[in-house]
Amino acid sequence: IGDPILQGHYPVSGMSQDLVVASMCVQEQPNMCPVIANVLKALTYLASQKIYHETRGAHHNFTART
């Protein structure tokens, strides 16, 4: 699901967490979707986290920028 241009250079765990938030926003019943303010809080929190990820044998430290 990651952008192929990134060639796998992104924190997979971070993407997984983002997808969890996104999946909550695409419910069949609109009243089951979260309020956008809560989505923003969740994504802001995730973006503030330092994520450790190993890509192609190299160690990378990713810090999301807000």
C-alpha positions as CSV (number, residue, x, y, z in Angstrom):
1,I,0.0,0.0,0.0
2,G,3.0,2.3,0.5
3,D,3.9,4.7,-2.3
4,P,6.3,2.8,-4.7
5,I,8.4,5.9,-5.1
6,L,9.5,5.5,-1.5
7,Q,11.0,2.1,-2.4
8,G,10.1,0.6,1.0
9,H,11.8,3.4,2.9
10,Y,9.0,4.2,5.4
11,P,8.2,2.9,8.8
12,V,5.8,0.0,8.2
13,S,4.5,0.1,11.8
14,G,3.6,3.8,11.3
15,M,1.8,3.0,8.1
16,S,-0.1,0.3,9.8
17,Q,-1.3,2.6,12.6
18,D,-2.3,5.2,10.0
19,L,-4.3,2.6,8.2
20,V,-6.2,1.7,11.4
21,V,-7.2,5.3,11.7
22,A,-8.2,5.5,8.0
23,S,-10.2,2.4,8.2
24,M,-12.3,3.9,11.0
25,C,-13.2,6.7,8.5
26,V,-14.6,4.5,5.8
27,Q,-17.5,2.8,7.6
28,E,-20.6,1.9,5.6
29,Q,-22.7,3.8,8.0
30,P,-21.6,7.5,8.3
31,N,-22.8,7.7,11.9
32,M,-20.2,5.0,12.8
33,C,-17.3,7.2,11.5
34,P,-15.3,9.2,14.1
35,V,-15.6,13.0,14.4
36,I,-12.9,14.6,12.2
37,A,-11.5,16.3,15.3
38,N,-10.8,12.9,16.8
39,V,-9.2,11.7,13.6
40,L,-7.0,14.8,13.6
41,K,-6.0,14.2,17.2
42,A,-5.1,10.5,16.4
43,L,-3.0,11.4,13.3
44,T,-1.3,14.3,15.2
45,Y,-0.4,11.9,17.9
46,L,1.0,9.3,15.5
47,A,2.9,12.0,13.6
48,S,4.6,13.1,16.8
49,Q,5.9,9.6,17.7
50,K,9.5,8.6,16.9
51,I,9.3,5.3,15.0
52,Y,12.2,2.8,14.8
53,H,12.2,0.7,11.6
54,E,14.5,-1.6,9.8
55,T,14.6,-1.4,6.0
56,R,16.7,-3.7,3.8
57,G,19.1,-4.5,6.6
58,A,19.8,-0.8,7.4
59,H,18.6,0.8,10.6
60,H,16.6,4.0,10.2
61,N,15.2,6.3,12.8
62,F,12.1,8.1,11.5
63,T,10.7,11.2,13.2
64,A,7.5,12.4,11.7
65,R,7.2,16.1,11.1
66,T,4.0,18.0,11.8
